[in-house]
Amino acid sequence: MLTLRKPMAFLKKDFLMEVSYRFSFVLQFASIFFSVVMFYFVAKLLGEAPSVQKSLSEYGGNYFSFVLIGIAFSNFLSVGLGSFSTNIRSEQMIGTLEAMLVTPTTLSNIVLSSSQWSFAFTSLRVGIYLLIGGLFFGVSFTGAAVLPALLALVLTVVAFSSLGIISASFIMIFKRGDPIAFAITTSSTLLGGVYYPISILPGWLQSLSYLFPITYSLRAIRLSLLQGAGFGEVGGDLLALVLFSCITLPISLVCFRFAVARAKRDGSLAHY
């Protein structure tokens, strides 16, 4: 129980702060609906073109279902890359980061707890994307393999969070102008198959796309939810996410410890 007290305190604080801005809170959900509607009509424009059907045959041939999952689950890329640096930046500006680091709270606890609300809220947003698509726009999740999709989601969060902690380390030292999040976000959006299948890319770009975890993540989730693919069919993608996480997570924590030590040594921990 004691181990959960601090994370729950972080979660409660962030929740109360978020809902205190009620209009902004409501607008975030309204934006989901308008985003889904927009891509629904884009899908209607593409129609049943043979080239579209061929490119999406692996996922059932329906562009709207394909892009719905892409835009929904790419939210985890944004929150994974941005939440740690954003929250640390915020704590620096209000003067609480330095105070927390001199308490018995471990560094990893501070890093992870500060972003748990962002991931919880993003999970809710993703659920609403899928609910709207299923209830109002005919996306069928009948026969979906939920367990492989959930495992892919967990591994996705770990992989994206590792990159986000590295990004936060950069912010800790240089304060602003983080190129890591920008480079990974733009490259993942371009190459990761968020809005279109990577099969339409030139061969050399397809090869580059496999360097990004979002490529494996979206493929595994789409196949599991749209085609009912089991662990055997998405096992290669899951293994790639495991390997990526095993490599980047320890590196990210080492980077963050170095960044904090550097900021303490320079006396810039509370500077922004």
C-alpha positions in Angstrom: 0.0 0.0 0.0 2.8 2.4 0.8 4.4 1.8 -2.6 1.2 3.0 -4.2 0.7 6.1 -2.1 3.1 8.3 -4.1 1.9 7.3 -7.6 -1.7 7.8 -6.5 -0.9 11.2 -5.1 0.7 12.2 -8.5 -2.4 10.8 -10.3 -4.8 12.6 -8.1 -2.9 15.9 -8.5 -2.9 15.7 -12.3 -6.5 14.6 -12.5 -7.7 17.6 -10.4 -5.6 19.9 -12.4 -7.0 18.6 -15.7 -10.7 18.7 -14.7 -10.3 22.2 -13.2 -10.2 23.4 -16.8 -13.6 22.0 -17.7 -14.0 23.7 -21.1 -10.6 22.4 -22.3 -11.4 19.0 -20.9 -14.7 18.8 -22.9 -13.1 20.1 -26.1 -10.6 17.3 -26.2 -13.4 14.8 -26.5 -15.2 16.9 -29.1 -12.0 17.0 -31.2 -12.0 13.2 -31.3 -15.4 13.1 -32.9 -14.6 15.7 -35.5 -11.3 13.9 -36.3 -13.1 10.6 -36.8 -15.8 12.3 -39.0 -13.1 13.9 -41.2 -11.3 10.6 -41.9 -14.6 8.9 -42.5 -15.3 11.2 -45.4 -11.7 10.8 -46.6 -12.3 7.1 -46.7 -15.5 7.7 -48.6 -13.6 9.7 -51.1 -11.1 6.8 -51.7 -14.1 4.4 -51.9 -13.4 0.9 -53.1 -10.6 1.7 -55.5 -8.7 -1.4 -56.5 -5.4 0.1 -55.6 -6.7 0.9 -52.1 -8.1 -2.6 -51.7 -4.8 -4.1 -52.8 -2.7 -2.0 -50.4 -4.9 -2.8 -47.5 -5.7 -6.4 -48.2 -3.6 -7.5 -45.2 -5.9 -5.6 -42.9 -9.3 -6.4 -44.5 -9.3 -3.7 -47.3 -11.2 -1.0 -45.5 -9.3 2.3 -45.3 -11.4 3.9 -42.5 -10.8 1.0 -40.1 -7.1 1.1 -41.0 -6.7 4.8 -40.4 -9.0 4.9 -37.3 -6.6 2.5 -35.5 -3.6 4.5 -36.8 -4.8 7.9 -35.5 -6.1 6.4 -32.3 -3.0 4.5 -31.2 -0.6 7.0 -32.5 -1.7 9.1 -29.5 0.5 6.9 -27.4 3.5 8.0 -29.5 2.7 11.6 -28.8 2.2 11.1 -25.1 5.1 8.8 -24.7 7.5 11.2 -26.4 6.1 14.4 -24.9 4.6 13.7 -21.5 7.9 13.2 -19.6 9.6 16.3 -20.9 6.4 18.4 -20.6 5.8 17.4 -17.0 9.4 17.9 -16.0 9.4 21.3 -17.7 6.3 22.2 -15.8 7.7 21.1 -12.5 10.8 23.1 -13.2 8.8 26.2 -13.9 6.6 26.0 -10.8 9.6 25.1 -8.6 8.6 21.6 -7.4 11.1 19.4 -9.2 14.1 20.3 -7.1 12.0 19.9 -3.9 10.9 16.4 -5.0 14.4 15.2 -5.8 15.6 15.9 -2.3 12.8 13.8 -0.8 13.0 10.0 -0.3 11.1 9.5 -3.6 13.2 7.7 -6.1 14.1 9.2 -9.4 12.3 6.5 -11.4 9.2 7.0 -9.2 9.2 10.7 -10.0 9.7 10.1 -13.8 7.0 7.4 -14.1 4.4 8.8 -11.7 4.5 12.3 -13.3 3.2 10.9 -16.5 0.8 8.2 -15.5 -2.2 10.6 -15.9 -1.2 11.4 -19.4 -1.2 7.7 -20.3 -4.4 7.0 -18.5 -6.2 9.8 -20.3 -4.7 8.8 -23.6 -6.1 5.2 -23.0 -9.5 6.7 -22.5 -9.2 8.8 -25.7 -8.2 5.7 -27.7 -11.2 3.8 -26.3 -13.5 6.6 -27.4 -12.0 6.6 -30.9 -12.7 2.9 -31.2 -16.2 3.3 -29.6 -17.2 6.0 -32.0 -15.9 4.1 -35.0 -17.7 1.0 -33.9 -21.1 2.5 -32.9 -21.5 5.2 -35.6 -19.3 4.4 -38.6 -19.6 0.7 -39.0 -16.1 -0.5 -37.9 -16.4 -4.1 -36.9 -14.3 -5.6 -34.2 -16.1 -8.9 -34.3 -13.6 -11.7 -33.8 -10.9 -9.3 -32.6 -8.0 -11.0 -30.7 -8.0 -8.8 -27.6 -5.0 -10.3 -25.7 -2.4 -9.9 -28.5 -3.6 -6.4 -29.0 -3.3 -5.6 -25.3 0.2 -7.0 -25.1 1.2 -5.0 -28.2 -0.3 -1.9 -26.5 1.7 -2.5 -23.3 4.9 -3.0 -25.2 4.1 0.1 -27.3 3.8 2.2 -24.1 7.1 0.9 -22.8 8.9 1.5 -26.1 7.5 5.0 -26.6 8.1 5.9 -23.0 11.8 5.0 -23.3 12.2 7.4 -26.1 10.2 10.0 -24.1 12.6 9.7 -21.1 15.5 10.3 -23.4 13.7 13.4 -24.7 13.2 14.5 -21.1 16.9 14.1 -20.4 17.6 16.5 -23.2 15.1 19.0 -21.7 16.7 18.6 -18.3 20.1 19.8 -19.6 19.2 22.2 -22.4 15.8 23.4 -21.1 14.2 23.8 -24.5 14.6 23.0 -28.2 14.4 19.2 -27.9 15.2 17.8 -31.4 14.6 14.2 -30.3 10.8 14.3 -30.0 10.5 16.3 -33.2 12.6 13.9 -35.2 11.0 10.7 -33.9 7.4 12.0 -34.2 7.8 13.3 -37.7 9.7 10.2 -38.9 7.3 7.8 -37.2 4.3 9.6 -38.7 5.9 9.6 -42.2 7.2 6.0 -42.1 5.3 4.1 -39.4 2.0 3.5 -41.3 -0.2 5.8 -39.3 -2.2 7.2 -42.3 -1.2 4.7 -45.1 0.3 1.3 -45.3 4.1 1.2 -45.5 3.8 -1.1 -48.6 3.1 2.0 -50.7 6.5 3.5 -49.8 9.6 3.1 -51.9 11.7 0.1 -51.0 14.4 2.1 -49.2 11.9 4.0 -47.1 10.2 0.7 -46.2 13.5 -0.5 -44.9 13.8 2.6 -42.7 10.3 2.2 -41.4 11.4 -1.0 -39.5 13.7 1.1 -37.4 10.7 2.7 -35.6 8.6 0.8 -33.0 5.4 2.3 -34.2 5.6 0.2 -37.4 5.5 -3.0 -35.4 3.0 -1.7 -32.9 0.3 -0.6 -35.5 0.7 -3.7 -37.5 0.2 -6.0 -34.5 -2.7 -4.0 -33.2 -4.4 -3.7 -36.6 -4.1 -7.4 -37.4 -5.3 -8.4 -33.9 -8.3 -6.1 -33.8 -9.4 -6.2 -37.5 -8.3 -9.7 -38.6 -8.4 -11.6 -35.3 -4.7 -12.5 -35.6 -3.3 -14.5 -32.6 0.0 -14.5 -31.0 1.5 -16.7 -33.7 0.7 -14.3 -36.4 1.9 -11.1 -34.7 4.7 -12.8 -32.7 7.4 -11.2 -34.9 6.0 -7.7 -34.2 5.7 -8.4 -30.5 9.3 -9.7 -30.3 10.6 -6.6 -32.1 8.8 -4.4 -29.6 10.3 -6.5 -26.7 13.8 -6.1 -28.1 13.4 -2.4 -28.7 12.2 -1.9 -25.1 14.9 -4.0 -23.6 17.5 -1.9 -25.4 16.1 1.6 -25.0 14.6 1.5 -21.5 17.9 1.0 -19.6 19.6 3.5 -21.8 16.8 6.1 -21.2 17.1 5.7 -17.4 20.9 6.0 -17.5 20.5 9.2 -19.7 18.0 10.7 -17.2 20.2 10.0 -14.2 23.1 11.6 -16.0 20.9 14.6 -16.9 19.8 15.1 -13.3 23.3 14.7 -12.0 24.6 17.2 -14.6 21.8 19.7 -13.7 22.5 19.4 -10.0 26.3 19.9 -10.5 25.6 22.9 -12.7 23.0 24.3 -10.3 20.5 24.5 -13.1 17.9 22.0 -11.8 15.3 24.7 -11.1 16.3 26.9 -14.0 14.0 27.1 -17.1 
